[in-house]
Amino acid sequence: MLRRASDEAGRDVAITRLSNGIDRASRLVEQLLVLARQQSSPANGAKPEVVQLTDIAQAMVAELTGTALARGIDLGLDRVDPASISAHPEALRILLRNLLDNALKYTPTGGTVNLSILQQGAHAVLCVEDSGPGIAPADRTRVLDRFYRVVGAGGIGSGLGLAIVKTIADLHHAKLTLDQSETLGGLRVCVHFATV
């Protein structure tokens, strides 16, 4: 399209489309590499370590606050109980970043994204919930498959974000649940980790 553009306005449109396509391809390659690394983690013999979920949660919220503000979304920590788990810290950061990125991507301007860590018996439950459109019950299992995207969901994505979250949850023998947020009305994703 860029080569065929006959005027400046046509070239600008073509350059914008080309740039967006390159961004999408770069993000897809990045997500595929993350998925491959997480799937090979058990094979490389890396040992888990004791991690404070609170520290990772606070760091991720601080890191994504600028993105949330730019989109007019209220991002915050709702409830944070102290919780220690045995985990791979980098994998945990990727899991939480993907959950927060998805919530921010699908929550409309003026919406809310909350992160909570709840201590429930022998488990620490990390939850991300939003005021976006949510995911229909029939699609909640399918969105964990690679490259599956809900029809009409909008947004730019490859359908790998939640597949990566599931891979990391499985690596940690954690239970992953998706349901509707009772307080915000959108999606609520929780990961149940055994505490140490």
C-alpha positions as YAML, in Angstrom:
chain: A
units: angstrom
residues:
- id: 1
  name: MET
  ca: [0.00, 0.00, 0.00]
- id: 2
  name: LEU
  ca: [2.89, 2.32, 0.78]
- id: 3
  name: ARG
  ca: [4.37, 1.83, -2.70]
- id: 4
  name: ARG
  ca: [1.00, 2.38, -4.38]
- id: 5
  name: ALA
  ca: [0.11, 5.52, -2.40]
- id: 6
  name: SER
  ca: [-0.20, 8.42, -4.81]
- id: 7
  name: ASP
  ca: [-0.27, 11.28, -2.30]
- id: 8
  name: GLU
  ca: [0.97, 12.26, 1.17]
- id: 9
  name: ALA
  ca: [-2.31, 11.33, 2.93]
- id: 10
  name: GLY
  ca: [-2.27, 7.84, 1.38]
- id: 11
  name: ARG
  ca: [1.36, 7.36, 2.41]
- id: 12
  name: ASP
  ca: [0.54, 8.42, 5.99]
- id: 13
  name: VAL
  ca: [-2.29, 5.87, 6.19]
- id: 14
  name: ALA
  ca: [-0.05, 3.15, 4.76]
- id: 15
  name: ILE
  ca: [2.78, 3.99, 7.18]
- id: 16
  name: THR
  ca: [0.38, 3.87, 10.13]
- id: 17
  name: ARG
  ca: [-0.96, 0.47, 9.04]
- id: 18
  name: LEU
  ca: [2.56, -0.85, 8.48]
- id: 19
  name: SER
  ca: [3.68, 0.38, 11.89]
- id: 20
  name: ASN
  ca: [0.65, -1.22, 13.59]
- id: 21
  name: GLY
  ca: [1.32, -4.50, 11.77]
- id: 22
  name: ILE
  ca: [4.95, -4.49, 12.88]
- id: 23
  name: ASP
  ca: [3.88, -3.81, 16.49]
- id: 24
  name: ARG
  ca: [1.40, -6.72, 16.39]
- id: 25
  name: ALA
  ca: [4.00, -9.08, 14.89]
- id: 26
  name: SER
  ca: [6.62, -8.04, 17.46]
- id: 27
  name: ARG
  ca: [4.17, -8.62, 20.32]
- id: 28
  name: LEU
  ca: [3.23, -12.04, 18.91]
- id: 29
  name: VAL
  ca: [6.87, -13.13, 18.64]
- id: 30
  name: GLU
  ca: [7.52, -11.85, 22.17]
- id: 31
  name: GLN
  ca: [4.52, -13.79, 23.54]
- id: 32
  name: LEU
  ca: [5.56, -16.98, 21.68]
- id: 33
  name: LEU
  ca: [9.06, -16.74, 23.17]
- id: 34
  name: VAL
  ca: [7.65, -16.23, 26.67]
- id: 35
  name: LEU
  ca: [5.36, -19.23, 26.23]
- id: 36
  name: ALA
  ca: [8.23, -21.42, 24.98]
- id: 37
  name: ARG
  ca: [10.45, -20.37, 27.91]
- id: 38
  name: GLN
  ca: [7.73, -21.08, 30.46]
- id: 39
  name: GLN
  ca: [6.98, -24.48, 28.97]
- id: 40
  name: SER
  ca: [10.67, -25.41, 29.15]
- id: 41
  name: SER
  ca: [11.16, -24.18, 32.76]
- id: 42
  name: PRO
  ca: [10.65, -27.61, 34.38]
- id: 43
  name: ALA
  ca: [13.21, -29.10, 31.98]
- id: 44
  name: ASN
  ca: [15.92, -26.54, 32.75]
- id: 45
  name: GLY
  ca: [15.97, -27.49, 36.44]
- id: 46
  name: ALA
  ca: [15.41, -23.99, 37.84]
- id: 47
  name: LYS
  ca: [14.50, -24.22, 41.51]
- id: 48
  name: PRO
  ca: [11.59, -22.23, 42.93]
- id: 49
  name: GLU
  ca: [12.23, -19.85, 45.81]
- id: 50
  name: VAL
  ca: [10.13, -18.32, 48.57]
- id: 51
  name: VAL
  ca: [8.44, -15.24, 47.15]
- id: 52
  name: GLN
  ca: [6.33, -12.56, 48.81]
- id: 53
  name: LEU
  ca: [3.30, -12.13, 46.54]
- id: 54
  name: THR
  ca: [2.70, -8.68, 48.01]
- id: 55
  name: ASP
  ca: [6.06, -7.40, 46.77]
- id: 56
  name: ILE
  ca: [5.45, -8.57, 43.21]
- id: 57
  name: ALA
  ca: [1.87, -7.22, 43.24]
- id: 58
  name: GLN
  ca: [2.96, -3.77, 44.41]
- id: 59
  name: ALA
  ca: [5.79, -3.64, 41.86]
- id: 60
  name: MET
  ca: [3.48, -4.62, 38.96]
- id: 61
  name: VAL
  ca: [0.82, -2.07, 39.92]
- id: 62
  name: ALA
  ca: [3.50, 0.64, 40.15]
- id: 63
  name: GLU
  ca: [4.91, -0.41, 36.76]
- id: 64
  name: LEU
  ca: [1.51, -0.27, 35.02]
- id: 65
  name: THR
  ca: [0.07, 2.83, 36.72]
- id: 66
  name: GLY
  ca: [1.21, 5.08, 33.86]
- id: 67
  name: THR
  ca: [-0.49, 2.84, 31.29]
- id: 68
  name: ALA
  ca: [-3.69, 2.84, 33.35]
- id: 69
  name: LEU
  ca: [-3.66, 6.63, 33.75]
- id: 70
  name: ALA
  ca: [-3.09, 7.11, 30.01]
- id: 71
  name: ARG
  ca: [-6.20, 5.00, 29.35]
- id: 72
  name: GLY
  ca: [-8.27, 6.71, 32.07]
- id: 73
  name: ILE
  ca: [-8.53, 3.51, 34.15]
- id: 74
  name: ASP
  ca: [-8.38, 3.32, 37.95]
- id: 75
  name: LEU
  ca: [-5.79, 0.61, 38.73]
- id: 76
  name: GLY
  ca: [-5.21, -0.32, 42.34]
- id: 77
  name: LEU
  ca: [-4.63, -2.81, 45.09]
- id: 78
  name: ASP
  ca: [-7.97, -3.71, 46.65]
- id: 79
  name: ARG
  ca: [-6.93, -6.04, 49.48]
- id: 80
  name: VAL
  ca: [-3.46, -7.39, 50.07]
- id: 81
  name: ASP
  ca: [-2.95, -10.07, 52.72]
- id: 82
  name: PRO
  ca: [0.66, -11.05, 53.43]
- id: 83
  name: ALA
  ca: [1.39, -14.31, 51.57]
- id: 84
  name: SER
  ca: [4.54, -16.32, 50.89]
- id: 85
  name: ILE
  ca: [4.64, -18.94, 48.16]
- id: 86
  name: SER
  ca: [7.27, -21.16, 46.56]
- id: 87
  name: ALA
  ca: [7.61, -19.84, 43.02]
- id: 88
  name: HIS
  ca: [9.77, -18.82, 40.10]
- id: 89
  name: PRO
  ca: [9.79, -15.00, 40.56]
- id: 90
  name: GLU
  ca: [10.22, -14.06, 36.89]
- id: 91
  name: ALA
  ca: [7.42, -16.42, 35.83]
- id: 92
  name: LEU
  ca: [5.20, -14.93, 38.52]
- id: 93
  name: ARG
  ca: [5.89, -11.40, 37.22]
- id: 94
  name: ILE
  ca: [4.97, -12.53, 33.69]
- id: 95
  name: LEU
  ca: [1.75, -14.13, 34.95]
- id: 96
  name: LEU
  ca: [0.69, -11.01, 36.82]
- id: 97
  name: ARG
  ca: [1.72, -8.67, 34.02]
- id: 98
  name: ASN
  ca: [-0.36, -10.65, 31.49]
- id: 99
  name: LEU
  ca: [-3.39, -10.60, 33.79]
- id: 100
  name: LEU
  ca: [-3.11, -6.86, 34.37]
- id: 101
  name: ASP
  ca: [-2.36, -6.11, 30.69]
- id: 102
  name: ASN
  ca: [-5.48, -8.04, 29.63]
- id: 103
  name: ALA
  ca: [-7.64, -6.29, 32.23]
- id: 104
  name: LEU
  ca: [-6.36, -2.86, 31.14]
- id: 105
  name: LYS
  ca: [-6.76, -3.71, 27.45]
- id: 106
  name: TYR
  ca: [-10.43, -4.73, 27.73]
- id: 107
  name: THR
  ca: [-11.59, -2.24, 30.37]
- id: 108
  name: PRO
  ca: [-13.16, 0.88, 28.85]
- id: 109
  name: THR
  ca: [-12.02, 4.41, 29.68]
- id: 110
  name: GLY
  ca: [-13.28, 5.42, 33.12]
- id: 111
  name: GLY
  ca: [-13.27, 1.80, 34.29]
- id: 112
  name: THR
  ca: [-11.57, 0.03, 37.18]
- id: 113
  name: VAL
  ca: [-9.02, -2.78, 37.53]
- id: 114
  name: ASN
  ca: [-8.35, -4.18, 41.00]
- id: 115
  name: LEU
  ca: [-5.67, -6.58, 42.20]
- id: 116
  name: SER
  ca: [-6.14, -8.53, 45.44]
- id: 117
  name: ILE
  ca: [-4.16, -11.11, 47.36]
- id: 118
  name: LEU
  ca: [-6.26, -13.08, 49.81]
- id: 119
  name: GLN
  ca: [-5.00, -15.55, 52.38]
- id: 120
  name: GLN
  ca: [-7.49, -18.46, 52.45]
- id: 121
  name: GLY
  ca: [-6.36, -21.28, 54.71]
- id: 122
  name: ALA
  ca: [-3.29, -22.93, 53.15]
- id: 123
  name: HIS
  ca: [-3.66, -20.94, 49.93]
- id: 124
  name: ALA
  ca: [-2.82, -17.47, 48.69]
- id: 125
  name: VAL
  ca: [-5.31, -16.33, 46.09]
- id: 126
  name: LEU
  ca: [-4.18, -13.69, 43.62]
- id: 127
  name: CYS
  ca: [-7.16, -12.07, 41.85]
- id: 128
  name: VAL
  ca: [-7.39, -9.51, 39.07]
- id: 129
  name: GLU
  ca: [-10.84, -8.16, 38.32]
- id: 130
  name: ASP
  ca: [-12.10, -5.43, 36.03]
- id: 131
  name: SER
  ca: [-15.17, -3.49, 34.94]
- id: 132
  name: GLY
  ca: [-14.83, -4.55, 31.31]
- id: 133
  name: PRO
  ca: [-17.20, -6.73, 29.28]
- id: 134
  name: GLY
  ca: [-16.04, -10.00, 30.87]
- id: 135
  name: ILE
  ca: [-16.00, -13.37, 29.15]
- id: 136
  name: ALA
  ca: [-19.12, -15.49, 28.62]
- id: 137
  name: PRO
  ca: [-19.13, -18.75, 30.65]
- id: 138
  name: ALA
  ca: [-19.02, -20.81, 27.42]
- id: 139
  name: ASP
  ca: [-15.72, -19.14, 26.40]
- id: 140
  name: ARG
  ca: [-13.91, -19.21, 29.76]
- id: 141
  name: THR
  ca: [-12.21, -22.57, 29.19]
- id: 142
  name: ARG
  ca: [-11.43, -21.85, 25.54]
- id: 143
  name: VAL
  ca: [-9.62, -18.55, 26.26]
- id: 144
  name: LEU
  ca: [-6.92, -20.60, 28.00]
- id: 145
  name: ASP
  ca: [-6.09, -22.28, 24.67]
- id: 146
  name: ARG
  ca: [-3.33, -20.83, 22.51]
- id: 147
  name: PHE
  ca: [-4.48, -18.37, 19.84]
- id: 148
  name: TYR
  ca: [-8.15, -18.47, 20.90]
- id: 149
  name: ARG
  ca: [-9.82, -15.07, 20.93]
- id: 150
  name: VAL
  ca: [-13.44, -14.40, 21.78]
- id: 151
  name: VAL
  ca: [-15.33, -13.33, 18.65]
- id: 152
  name: GLY
  ca: [-16.09, -9.62, 18.76]
- id: 153
  name: ALA
  ca: [-13.85, -9.00, 21.78]
- id: 154
  name: GLY
  ca: [-12.06, -6.14, 20.06]
- id: 155
  name: GLY
  ca: [-8.64, -5.00, 21.17]
- id: 156
  name: ILE
  ca: [-5.36, -6.10, 19.67]
- id: 157
  name: GLY
  ca: [-4.03, -9.45, 20.75]
- id: 158
  name: SER
  ca: [-2.87, -12.86, 19.66]
- id: 159
  name: GLY
  ca: [-4.80, -15.07, 22.05]
- id: 160
  name: LEU
  ca: [-1.66, -16.06, 23.95]
- id: 161
  name: GLY
  ca: [-1.89, -13.98, 27.15]
- id: 162
  name: LEU
  ca: [-4.16, -16.32, 29.13]
- id: 163
  name: ALA
  ca: [-2.47, -19.41, 27.63]
- id: 164
  name: ILE
  ca: [0.78, -18.13, 29.15]
- id: 165
  name: VAL
  ca: [-0.97, -17.48, 32.47]
- id: 166
  name: LYS
  ca: [-2.27, -21.08, 32.45]
- id: 167
  name: THR
  ca: [1.19, -22.48, 31.62]
- id: 168
  name: ILE
  ca: [2.73, -20.56, 34.55]
- id: 169
  name: ALA
  ca: [-0.11, -21.56, 36.91]
- id: 170
  name: ASP
  ca: [0.43, -25.21, 35.91]
- id: 171
  name: LEU
  ca: [4.19, -24.85, 36.50]
- id: 172
  name: HIS
  ca: [3.38, -23.78, 40.07]
- id: 173
  name: HIS
  ca: [0.67, -26.44, 40.58]
- id: 174
  name: ALA
  ca: [-1.77, -23.56, 41.07]
- id: 175
  name: LYS
  ca: [-5.48, -23.57, 40.29]
- id: 176
  name: LEU
  ca: [-6.69, -20.97, 37.77]
- id: 177
  name: THR
  ca: [-10.32, -19.79, 37.80]
- id: 178
  name: LEU
  ca: [-12.21, -17.34, 35.60]
- id: 179
  name: ASP
  ca: [-15.60, -15.96, 36.55]
- id: 180
  name: GLN
  ca: [-17.57, -12.72, 36.74]
- id: 181
  name: SER
  ca: [-16.48, -10.04, 39.20]
- id: 182
  name: GLU
  ca: [-19.25, -9.52, 41.76]
- id: 183
  name: THR
  ca: [-18.06, -6.01, 42.57]
- id: 184
  name: LEU
  ca: [-16.98, -4.66, 39.16]
- id: 185
  name: GLY
  ca: [-19.11, -6.74, 36.77]
- id: 186
  name: GLY
  ca: [-16.32, -7.69, 34.36]
- id: 187
  name: LEU
  ca: [-13.90, -10.61, 34.39]
- id: 188
  name: ARG
  ca: [-12.36, -11.96, 37.59]
- id: 189
  name: VAL
  ca: [-9.28, -14.19, 37.20]
- id: 190
  name: CYS
  ca: [-7.89, -15.87, 40.32]
- id: 191
  name: VAL
  ca: [-4.80, -18.02, 40.79]
- id: 192
  name: HIS
  ca: [-4.77, -20.21, 43.91]
- id: 193
  name: PHE
  ca: [-1.22, -20.93, 45.16]
- id: 194
  name: ALA
  ca: [-0.21, -23.18, 48.06]
- id: 195
  name: THR
  ca: [1.50, -21.07, 50.75]
- id: 196
  name: VAL
  ca: [4.74, -21.91, 52.55]
...
